[in-house]
Amino acid sequence: MNTKAKPGEVWFAELGMVAKGRPVLILYYPDREDARALAIVAPLTSQLRSQHGEVYLGHPSWLPKPSTVNIQGLASMDRHKLTRRLGKLTMEQFNSVKDSLRKLLAL
């Protein structure tokens, strides 16, 4: 990884030999002082279902297809699996993701 990822950015994550790599939205990126070196991410998918738990992004120029953020697929991962920055959500898109997370988790 070349630089520190920031919330709202989309990075490509290498998920290992069994799973393919995929773009993920950074929700939290650890500081050096954190107990764990884990980033919290939500996967992006081009399998559009337009259902609860998804936030539609449209077709950003830095993605090959129209995509959605699967907020039901939250995961933590080693920050070193984030290999390259693909792009960044608009503030409106990122706020929509945060609002959807609040509703989904009843926060």
SETIZA-71112 format. One record per atom (N, C-alpha, C, O, CB): residue number from 1; chain; atom name; x, y, z. Coordinates in Angstrom, 1 decimal. Glycine has a CB too. Layout:
BEGIN
   num   cadena   atomo       px       py       pz
   NUM        A      CA        X        Y        Z
...
//
This chain:
BEGIN
   num   cadena   atomo       px       py       pz
     1        A       N      0.8     -1.2      0.0
     1        A      CA      0.0      0.0      0.0
     1        A       C      0.9      1.2      0.0
     1        A       O      1.9      1.3      0.8
     1        A      CB     -1.0      0.0      1.2
     2        A       N      0.6      2.2     -0.8
     2        A      CA      1.4      3.4     -1.0
     2        A       C      1.1      4.5      0.0
     2        A       O      2.1      5.0      0.5
     2        A      CB      1.2      3.9     -2.4
     3        A       N     -0.1      4.7      0.3
     3        A      CA     -0.5      5.8      1.2
     3        A       C     -1.5      5.3      2.2
     3        A       O     -2.1      4.3      2.0
     3        A      CB     -0.9      7.1      0.4
     4        A       N     -1.8      6.2      3.2
     4        A      CA     -2.8      5.8      4.2
     4        A       C     -4.2      6.0      3.6
     4        A       O     -4.5      7.1      3.0
     4        A      CB     -2.6      6.7      5.4
     5        A       N     -5.0      5.0      3.6
     5        A      CA     -6.4      5.1      3.2
     5        A       C     -7.2      6.0      4.1
     5        A       O     -6.9      6.2      5.2
     5        A      CB     -7.0      3.7      3.1
     6        A       N     -8.2      6.7      3.5
     6        A      CA     -9.1      7.6      4.3
     6        A       C    -10.5      7.2      4.1
     6        A       O    -10.9      6.7      3.0
     6        A      CB     -8.9      9.0      3.8
     7        A       N    -11.3      7.4      5.1
     7        A      CA    -12.8      7.1      5.0
     7        A       C    -13.4      7.8      3.8
     7        A       O    -13.1      9.0      3.5
     7        A      CB    -13.5      7.5      6.3
     8        A       N    -14.2      7.1      3.1
     8        A      CA    -14.8      7.6      1.9
     8        A       C    -14.1      7.2      0.6
     8        A       O    -14.6      7.4     -0.5
     8        A      CB    -14.9      9.1      2.0
     9        A       N    -12.9      6.7      0.7
     9        A      CA    -12.1      6.3     -0.4
     9        A       C    -12.5      4.8     -0.8
     9        A       O    -12.9      4.1      0.1
     9        A      CB    -10.6      6.4     -0.2
    10        A       N    -12.3      4.5     -2.0
    10        A      CA    -12.5      3.1     -2.5
    10        A       C    -11.1      2.6     -2.9
    10        A       O    -10.4      3.2     -3.7
    10        A      CB    -13.5      3.0     -3.7
    11        A       N    -10.8      1.4     -2.3
    11        A      CA     -9.5      0.8     -2.6
    11        A       C     -9.7     -0.6     -3.1
    11        A       O    -10.8     -1.2     -2.8
    11        A      CB     -8.6      0.8     -1.3
    12        A       N     -8.8     -1.1     -3.8
    12        A      CA     -8.8     -2.5     -4.2
    12        A       C     -8.2     -3.4     -3.1
    12        A       O     -7.1     -3.0     -2.6
    12        A      CB     -8.0     -2.8     -5.6
    13        A       N     -8.9     -4.4     -2.7
    13        A      CA     -8.4     -5.3     -1.6
    13        A       C     -8.1     -6.7     -2.1
    13        A       O     -9.0     -7.3     -2.8
    13        A      CB     -9.4     -5.3     -0.4
    14        A       N     -7.0     -7.2     -1.8
    14        A      CA     -6.6     -8.6     -2.1
    14        A       C     -7.2     -9.4     -1.0
    14        A       O     -6.8     -9.3      0.1
    14        A      CB     -5.0     -8.7     -2.3
    15        A       N     -8.1    -10.3     -1.4
    15        A      CA     -8.8    -11.1     -0.3
    15        A       C     -8.2    -12.5     -0.2
    15        A       O     -8.8    -13.3      0.6
    15        A      CB    -10.2    -11.2     -0.7
    16        A       N     -7.1    -12.8     -0.8
    16        A      CA     -6.5    -14.1     -0.6
    16        A       C     -6.7    -15.1     -1.8
    16        A       O     -7.4    -14.7     -2.8
    16        A      CB     -6.9    -14.7      0.6
    17        A       N     -6.3    -16.3     -1.7
    17        A      CA     -6.3    -17.3     -2.8
    17        A       C     -7.8    -17.8     -3.0
    17        A       O     -8.1    -18.0     -4.1
    17        A      CB     -5.4    -18.4     -2.5
    18        A       N     -8.5    -17.9     -2.0
    18        A      CA     -9.9    -18.5     -2.1
    18        A       C    -10.8    -17.5     -2.7
    18        A       O    -11.6    -17.8     -3.6
    18        A      CB    -10.4    -19.0     -0.8
    19        A       N    -10.8    -16.3     -2.2
    19        A      CA    -11.7    -15.2     -2.7
    19        A       C    -10.9    -14.3     -3.6
    19        A       O     -9.7    -14.1     -3.5
    19        A      CB    -12.3    -14.4     -1.5
    20        A       N    -11.7    -13.8     -4.6
    20        A      CA    -11.0    -12.8     -5.5
    20        A       C    -10.9    -11.4     -4.8
    20        A       O    -11.6    -11.2     -3.8
    20        A      CB    -11.9    -12.7     -6.8
    21        A       N    -10.0    -10.6     -5.4
    21        A      CA     -9.9     -9.3     -4.9
    21        A       C    -11.1     -8.5     -5.3
    21        A       O    -11.8     -8.8     -6.3
    21        A      CB     -8.6     -8.6     -5.4
    22        A       N    -11.4     -7.4     -4.6
    22        A      CA    -12.6     -6.6     -5.0
    22        A       C    -12.4     -5.2     -4.4
    22        A       O    -11.6     -4.9     -3.5
    22        A      CB    -13.8     -7.2     -4.5
    23        A       N    -13.2     -4.2     -5.0
    23        A      CA    -13.1     -2.9     -4.4
    23        A       C    -13.9     -2.8     -3.1
    23        A       O    -14.9     -3.5     -3.0
    23        A      CB    -13.7     -1.9     -5.4
    24        A       N    -13.4     -2.1     -2.2
    24        A      CA    -14.0     -1.9     -0.9
    24        A       C    -14.0     -0.4     -0.5
    24        A       O    -13.1      0.3     -0.9
    24        A      CB    -13.3     -2.7      0.2
    25        A       N    -15.1      0.0      0.2
    25        A      CA    -15.2      1.4      0.7
    25        A       C    -14.5      1.4      2.1
    25        A       O    -14.9      0.6      2.9
    25        A      CB    -16.6      1.9      0.7
    26        A       N    -13.6      2.3      2.3
    26        A      CA    -13.0      2.5      3.6
    26        A       C    -13.9      3.3      4.5
    26        A       O    -14.4      4.4      4.2
    26        A      CB    -11.6      3.2      3.5
    27        A       N    -14.3      2.6      5.6
    27        A      CA    -15.1      3.3      6.6
    27        A       C    -14.3      3.7      7.8
    27        A       O    -14.5      4.7      8.5
    27        A      CB    -16.2      2.3      7.1
    28        A       N    -13.2      3.0      8.1
    28        A      CA    -12.3      3.3      9.2
    28        A       C    -10.9      2.7      8.8
    28        A       O    -10.8      1.6      8.3
    28        A      CB    -12.8      2.7     10.6
    29        A       N     -9.9      3.5      9.1
    29        A      CA     -8.5      3.1      8.8
    29        A       C     -7.7      3.3     10.1
    29        A       O     -7.8      4.4     10.7
    29        A      CB     -7.8      3.9      7.6
    30        A       N     -7.0      2.2     10.6
    30        A      CA     -6.4      2.3     11.9
    30        A       C     -5.2      3.3     11.9
    30        A       O     -4.5      3.5     10.9
    30        A      CB     -5.9      1.0     12.3
    31        A       N     -5.0      3.9     13.1
    31        A      CA     -3.8      4.6     13.4
    31        A       C     -2.7      3.7     14.0
    31        A       O     -3.0      2.6     14.3
    31        A      CB     -4.1      5.8     14.4
    32        A       N     -1.5      4.2     14.0
    32        A      CA     -0.4      3.4     14.6
    32        A       C     -0.7      3.0     16.0
    32        A       O     -0.2      1.9     16.5
    32        A      CB      0.9      4.1     14.5
    33        A       N     -1.4      3.8     16.8
    33        A      CA     -1.6      3.6     18.2
    33        A       C     -2.7      2.6     18.4
    33        A       O     -2.9      2.1     19.6
    33        A      CB     -2.0      4.9     18.9
    34        A       N     -3.5      2.2     17.4
    34        A      CA     -4.6      1.3     17.6
    34        A       C     -4.1     -0.1     18.0
    34        A       O     -3.0     -0.5     17.5
    34        A      CB     -5.5      1.2     16.3
    35        A       N     -4.9     -0.8     18.7
    35        A      CA     -4.5     -2.2     19.2
    35        A       C     -4.4     -3.2     18.0
    35        A       O     -3.6     -4.1     18.1
    35        A      CB     -5.5     -2.7     20.2
    36        A       N     -5.2     -3.0     17.0
    36        A      CA     -5.2     -3.9     15.9
    36        A       C     -5.0     -3.0     14.6
    36        A       O     -5.3     -1.9     14.5
    36        A      CB     -6.5     -4.6     15.8
    37        A       N     -4.3     -3.6     13.6
    37        A      CA     -4.1     -3.0     12.3
    37        A       C     -5.2     -3.3     11.3
    37        A       O     -4.9     -3.6     10.2
    37        A      CB     -2.7     -3.4     11.8
    38        A       N     -6.4     -3.2     11.8
    38        A      CA     -7.6     -3.6     11.0
    38        A       C     -8.3     -2.4     10.5
    38        A       O     -8.7     -1.5     11.2
    38        A      CB     -8.5     -4.5     11.8
    39        A       N     -8.6     -2.4      9.2
    39        A      CA     -9.5     -1.4      8.6
    39        A       C    -10.9     -2.0      8.6
    39        A       O    -11.1     -3.2      8.5
    39        A      CB     -9.0     -1.0      7.1
    40        A       N    -11.9     -1.1      8.7
    40        A      CA    -13.3     -1.5      8.5
    40        A       C    -13.8     -1.1      7.2
    40        A       O    -13.6      0.1      6.8
    40        A      CB    -14.2     -0.9      9.7
    41        A       N    -14.3     -2.0      6.4
    41        A      CA    -14.7     -1.8      5.0
    41        A       C    -16.0     -2.3      4.7
    41        A       O    -16.6     -3.1      5.4
    41        A      CB    -13.6     -2.4      4.1
    42        A       N    -16.6     -1.8      3.6
    42        A      CA    -17.8     -2.4      3.0
    42        A       C    -17.5     -2.7      1.6
    42        A       O    -16.9     -1.9      0.8
    42        A      CB    -19.0     -1.4      3.1
    43        A       N    -17.8     -3.9      1.1
    43        A      CA    -17.5     -4.3     -0.3
    43        A       C    -18.4     -3.6     -1.3
    43        A       O    -19.6     -3.2     -1.0
    43        A      CB    -17.7     -5.8     -0.4
    44        A       N    -17.9     -3.4     -2.4
    44        A      CA    -18.6     -2.9     -3.6
    44        A       C    -19.0     -4.0     -4.5
    44        A       O    -18.2     -5.0     -4.6
    44        A      CB    -17.9     -1.7     -4.4
    45        A       N    -20.1     -4.0     -5.1
    45        A      CA    -20.5     -5.0     -6.0
    45        A       C    -21.2     -4.4     -7.2
    45        A       O    -21.8     -3.4     -7.2
    45        A      CB    -21.4     -6.1     -5.3
    46        A       N    -21.1     -5.1     -8.4
    46        A      CA    -21.9     -4.7     -9.6
    46        A       C    -23.1     -5.5     -9.7
    46        A       O    -23.9     -5.4    -10.7
    46        A      CB    -21.0     -4.9    -10.8
    47        A       N    -23.4     -6.4     -8.7
    47        A      CA    -24.7     -7.2     -8.7
    47        A       C    -25.7     -6.3     -8.0
    47        A       O    -25.9     -6.3     -6.8
    47        A      CB    -24.5     -8.5     -7.9
    48        A       N    -26.4     -5.5     -8.8
    48        A      CA    -27.3     -4.5     -8.3
    48        A       C    -28.7     -5.2     -8.0
    48        A       O    -29.3     -5.7     -8.9
    48        A      CB    -27.5     -3.4     -9.3
    49        A       N    -29.1     -5.1     -6.8
    49        A      CA    -30.4     -5.6     -6.4
    49        A       C    -31.4     -4.6     -5.9
    49        A       O    -32.6     -4.8     -5.8
    49        A      CB    -30.2     -6.6     -5.2
    50        A       N    -30.9     -3.4     -5.7
    50        A      CA    -31.8     -2.2     -5.3
    50        A       C    -32.6     -2.6     -4.1
    50        A       O    -33.8     -2.3     -4.0
    50        A      CB    -32.7     -1.8     -6.4
    51        A       N    -32.0     -3.2     -3.1
    51        A      CA    -32.7     -3.5     -1.9
    51        A       C    -32.1     -2.9     -0.6
    51        A       O    -31.0     -2.3     -0.7
    51        A      CB    -32.7     -5.1     -1.7
    52        A       N    -32.8     -3.1      0.5
    52        A      CA    -32.3     -2.6      1.8
    52        A       C    -30.9     -3.1      2.0
    52        A       O    -30.6     -4.3      1.8
    52        A      CB    -33.3     -3.0      2.9
    53        A       N    -30.0     -2.3      2.5
    53        A      CA    -28.6     -2.7      2.8
    53        A       C    -27.7     -2.4      1.6
    53        A       O    -26.5     -2.8      1.7
    53        A      CB    -28.6     -4.2      3.0
    54        A       N    -28.1     -1.7      0.6
    54        A      CA    -27.3     -1.3     -0.5
    54        A       C    -27.4      0.2     -0.7
    54        A       O    -28.4      0.8     -0.5
    54        A      CB    -27.6     -2.1     -1.8
    55        A       N    -26.3      0.8     -1.1
    55        A      CA    -26.3      2.2     -1.5
    55        A       C    -25.7      2.3     -3.0
    55        A       O    -24.6      2.0     -3.2
    55        A      CB    -25.4      3.1     -0.5
    56        A       N    -26.6      2.7     -3.9
    56        A      CA    -26.2      2.7     -5.3
    56        A       C    -25.3      3.9     -5.5
    56        A       O    -25.5      5.0     -5.1
    56        A      CB    -27.5      2.9     -6.1
    57        A       N    -24.2      3.6     -6.3
    57        A      CA    -23.2      4.6     -6.6
    57        A       C    -23.3      5.1     -8.0
    57        A       O    -22.7      6.2     -8.4
    57        A      CB    -21.8      4.1     -6.4
    58        A       N    -24.0      4.5     -8.9
    58        A      CA    -24.0      4.8    -10.3
    58        A       C    -22.8      4.2    -10.9
    58        A       O    -22.4      3.1    -10.5
    58        A      CB    -24.0      6.3    -10.5
    59        A       N    -22.2      4.9    -11.9
    59        A      CA    -21.0      4.3    -12.6
    59        A       C    -19.9      5.4    -12.5
    59        A       O    -19.6      6.1    -13.5
    59        A      CB    -21.4      4.0    -14.1
    60        A       N    -19.2      5.4    -11.4
    60        A      CA    -18.0      6.3    -11.3
    60        A       C    -17.0      6.0    -12.4
    60        A       O    -16.9      4.8    -12.7
    60        A      CB    -17.4      6.2     -9.9
    61        A       N    -16.3      6.9    -12.9
    61        A      CA    -15.3      6.7    -13.9
    61        A       C    -14.2      5.8    -13.5
    61        A       O    -13.6      5.2    -14.4
    61        A      CB    -14.7      8.0    -14.4
    62        A       N    -13.9      5.6    -12.3
    62        A      CA    -12.9      4.7    -11.8
    62        A       C    -13.3      3.3    -11.5
    62        A       O    -12.5      2.5    -11.0
    62        A      CB    -12.3      5.3    -10.5
    63        A       N    -14.6      3.0    -11.8
    63        A      CA    -15.0      1.6    -11.7
    63        A       C    -15.5      1.1    -13.1
    63        A       O    -16.0      1.9    -13.9
    63        A      CB    -16.2      1.5    -10.7
    64        A       N    -15.3     -0.2    -13.3
    64        A      CA    -15.7     -0.7    -14.7
    64        A       C    -17.2     -0.8    -14.9
    64        A       O    -17.6     -0.8    -16.1
    64        A      CB    -15.1     -2.1    -14.9
    65        A       N    -18.0     -0.9    -13.9
    65        A      CA    -19.4     -1.1    -14.1
    65        A       C    -20.2     -0.2    -13.0
    65        A       O    -19.6      0.2    -12.0
    65        A      CB    -19.8     -2.6    -13.9
    66        A       N    -21.5      0.0    -13.3
    66        A      CA    -22.3      0.6    -12.2
    66        A       C    -22.2     -0.3    -11.0
    66        A       O    -22.2     -1.5    -11.1
    66        A      CB    -23.8      0.7    -12.7
    67        A       N    -22.2      0.3     -9.8
    67        A      CA    -21.9     -0.5     -8.6
    67        A       C    -22.7      0.1     -7.4
    67        A       O    -23.3      1.1     -7.4
    67        A      CB    -20.4     -0.4     -8.2
    68        A       N    -22.7     -0.8     -6.4
    68        A      CA    -23.4     -0.4     -5.1
    68        A       C    -22.5     -0.8     -4.0
    68        A       O    -21.7     -1.7     -4.1
    68        A      CB    -24.8     -1.2     -5.0
    69        A       N    -22.7     -0.1     -2.8
    69        A      CA    -22.0     -0.4     -1.6
    69        A       C    -22.9     -1.4     -0.8
    69        A       O    -24.0     -1.1     -0.5
    69        A      CB    -21.6      0.8     -0.8
    70        A       N    -22.4     -2.6     -0.5
    70        A      CA    -23.1     -3.6      0.2
    70        A       C    -22.8     -3.3      1.7
    70        A       O    -21.9     -3.9      2.3
    70        A      CB    -22.7     -5.0     -0.2
    71        A       N    -23.7     -2.5      2.4
    71        A      CA    -23.4     -2.2      3.8
    71        A       C    -23.7     -3.4      4.7
    71        A       O    -23.3     -3.3      5.9
    71        A      CB    -24.2     -1.0      4.2
    72        A       N    -24.4     -4.4      4.2
    72        A      CA    -24.6     -5.6      5.0
    72        A       C    -23.4     -6.5      5.1
    72        A       O    -23.3     -7.4      5.8
    72        A      CB    -25.8     -6.4      4.6
    73        A       N    -22.4     -6.2      4.2
    73        A      CA    -21.2     -7.0      4.1
    73        A       C    -20.0     -6.4      4.8
    73        A       O    -18.9     -6.6      4.4
    73        A      CB    -20.8     -7.2      2.7
    74        A       N    -20.3     -5.6      5.9
    74        A      CA    -19.2     -5.0      6.6
    74        A       C    -18.1     -6.0      7.0
    74        A       O    -18.5     -7.1      7.4
    74        A      CB    -19.7     -4.2      7.8
    75        A       N    -16.9     -5.6      7.0
    75        A      CA    -15.8     -6.5      7.3
    75        A       C    -14.6     -5.7      7.9
    75        A       O    -14.5     -4.5      7.6
    75        A      CB    -15.3     -7.4      6.1
    76        A       N    -13.8     -6.4      8.7
    76        A      CA    -12.5     -5.8      9.1
    76        A       C    -11.5     -6.6      8.4
    76        A       O    -11.6     -7.8      8.2
    76        A      CB    -12.3     -5.8     10.7
    77        A       N    -10.4     -5.9      8.0
    77        A      CA     -9.3     -6.6      7.3
    77        A       C     -8.0     -6.0      7.6
    77        A       O     -7.9     -4.8      8.0
    77        A      CB     -9.6     -6.6      5.8
    78        A       N     -7.0     -6.8      7.5
    78        A      CA     -5.6     -6.2      7.6
    78        A       C     -5.4     -5.1      6.6
    78        A       O     -5.7     -5.3      5.5
    78        A      CB     -4.6     -7.4      7.4
    79        A       N     -5.0     -4.0      7.1
    79        A      CA     -4.8     -2.8      6.3
    79        A       C     -3.8     -3.1      5.1
    79        A       O     -3.8     -2.4      4.1
    79        A      CB     -4.3     -1.6      7.1
    80        A       N     -2.9     -4.0      5.3
    80        A      CA     -2.0     -4.3      4.2
    80        A       C     -2.6     -5.0      3.0
    80        A       O     -1.9     -5.2      2.0
    80        A      CB     -0.9     -5.2      4.8
    81        A       N     -3.8     -5.5      3.1
    81        A      CA     -4.5     -6.1      2.0
    81        A       C     -5.1     -5.1      1.1
    81        A       O     -5.5     -5.4      0.0
    81        A      CB     -5.6     -7.0      2.5
    82        A       N     -5.0     -3.8      1.5
    82        A      CA     -5.5     -2.7      0.6
    82        A       C     -4.3     -2.3     -0.3
    82        A       O     -3.3     -1.8      0.1
    82        A      CB     -6.0     -1.5      1.4
    83        A       N     -4.5     -2.6     -1.6
    83        A      CA     -3.3     -2.5     -2.5
    83        A       C     -3.2     -1.3     -3.3
    83        A       O     -2.2     -0.8     -3.6
    83        A      CB     -3.3     -3.7     -3.4
    84        A       N     -4.4     -0.7     -3.7
    84        A      CA     -4.3      0.5     -4.5
    84        A       C     -5.6      1.3     -4.4
    84        A       O     -6.7      0.7     -4.3
    84        A      CB     -4.0      0.2     -6.0
    85        A       N     -5.5      2.6     -4.4
    85        A      CA     -6.7      3.5     -4.3
    85        A       C     -7.3      3.6     -5.7
    85        A       O     -6.6      3.8     -6.7
    85        A      CB     -6.3      4.9     -3.8
    86        A       N     -8.6      3.4     -5.8
    86        A      CA     -9.4      3.4     -7.0
    86        A       C    -10.0      4.8     -7.2
    86        A       O    -10.1      5.3     -8.3
    86        A      CB    -10.4      2.3     -7.1
    87        A       N    -10.6      5.4     -6.1
    87        A      CA    -11.3      6.6     -6.2
    87        A       C    -11.9      7.0     -4.9
    87        A       O    -11.5      6.5     -3.9
    87        A      CB    -12.4      6.5     -7.3
    88        A       N    -12.7      8.0     -4.9
    88        A      CA    -13.3      8.5     -3.7
    88        A       C    -14.8      8.8     -4.0
    88        A       O    -15.2      9.4     -5.0
    88        A      CB    -12.6      9.8     -3.2
    89        A       N    -15.7      8.5     -3.0
    89        A      CA    -17.1      8.8     -3.1
    89        A       C    -17.2     10.3     -3.0
    89        A       O    -16.4     11.0     -2.4
    89        A      CB    -17.9      8.1     -2.1
    90        A       N    -18.3     10.9     -3.6
    90        A      CA    -18.6     12.3     -3.3
    90        A       C    -19.1     12.4     -1.9
    90        A       O    -19.4     11.4     -1.2
    90        A      CB    -19.7     12.8     -4.3
    91        A       N    -19.1     13.6     -1.3
    91        A      CA    -19.6     13.8      0.0
    91        A       C    -21.0     13.3      0.2
    91        A       O    -21.4     12.7      1.2
    91        A      CB    -19.5     15.2      0.5
    92        A       N    -21.8     13.6     -0.9
    92        A      CA    -23.3     13.1     -0.9
    92        A       C    -23.4     11.6     -0.8
    92        A       O    -24.2     11.1     -0.1
    92        A      CB    -24.0     13.7     -2.1
    93        A       N    -22.6     10.9     -1.6
    93        A      CA    -22.6      9.5     -1.6
    93        A       C    -22.1      8.9     -0.3
    93        A       O    -22.7      8.0      0.3
    93        A      CB    -21.7      8.9     -2.7
    94        A       N    -21.0      9.5      0.3
    94        A      CA    -20.5      9.0      1.6
    94        A       C    -21.5      9.2      2.7
    94        A       O    -21.7      8.4      3.6
    94        A      CB    -19.2      9.6      1.9
    95        A       N    -22.2     10.4      2.7
    95        A      CA    -23.2     10.7      3.7
    95        A       C    -24.4      9.7      3.6
    95        A       O    -25.0      9.3      4.6
    95        A      CB    -23.7     12.1      3.6
    96        A       N    -24.7      9.3      2.3
    96        A      CA    -25.8      8.3      2.1
    96        A       C    -25.4      7.0      2.7
    96        A       O    -26.2      6.3      3.3
    96        A      CB    -26.1      8.2      0.6
    97        A       N    -24.1      6.6      2.5
    97        A      CA    -23.7      5.3      3.1
    97        A       C    -23.8      5.4      4.6
    97        A       O    -24.3      4.5      5.3
    97        A      CB    -22.2      5.0      2.7
    98        A       N    -23.3      6.5      5.2
    98        A      CA    -23.4      6.6      6.7
    98        A       C    -24.8      6.6      7.2
    98        A       O    -25.1      6.0      8.2
    98        A      CB    -22.7      7.9      7.1
    99        A       N    -25.7      7.3      6.5
    99        A      CA    -27.1      7.3      6.9
    99        A       C    -27.7      5.9      6.8
    99        A       O    -28.4      5.5      7.7
    99        A      CB    -27.9      8.3      6.0
   100        A       N    -27.4      5.2      5.8
   100        A      CA    -27.9      3.8      5.6
   100        A       C    -27.3      2.9      6.7
   100        A       O    -28.1      2.0      7.2
   100        A      CB    -27.5      3.3      4.2
   101        A       N    -26.1      3.1      7.1
   101        A      CA    -25.5      2.3      8.2
   101        A       C    -26.2      2.6      9.5
   101        A       O    -26.5      1.7     10.2
   101        A      CB    -24.0      2.6      8.3
   102        A       N    -26.5      3.9      9.7
   102        A      CA    -27.2      4.2     11.0
   102        A       C    -28.6      3.5     11.0
   102        A       O    -29.0      3.0     12.1
   102        A      CB    -27.4      5.7     11.1
   103        A       N    -29.3      3.6      9.9
   103        A      CA    -30.6      2.9      9.8
   103        A       C    -30.5      1.4     10.0
   103        A       O    -31.2      0.8     10.8
   103        A      CB    -31.3      3.3      8.5
   104        A       N    -29.6      0.8      9.3
   104        A      CA    -29.4     -0.6      9.3
   104        A       C    -29.1     -1.1     10.7
   104        A       O    -29.6     -2.1     11.2
   104        A      CB    -28.3     -1.1      8.4
   105        A       N    -28.2     -0.4     11.4
   105        A      CA    -27.7     -0.8     12.8
   105        A       C    -28.5     -0.1     13.9
   105        A       O    -28.2     -0.3     15.1
   105        A      CB    -26.3     -0.4     12.9
   106        A       N    -29.6      0.6     13.5
   106        A      CA    -30.4      1.3     14.5
   106        A       C    -29.6      2.2     15.5
   106        A       O    -29.8      2.1     16.7
   106        A      CB    -31.3      0.3     15.3
   107        A       N    -28.7      3.0     14.9
   107        A      CA    -27.9      3.9     15.7
   107        A       C    -28.5      5.3     15.8
   107        A       O    -27.9      6.1     16.5
   107        A      CB    -26.5      4.0     15.1
//
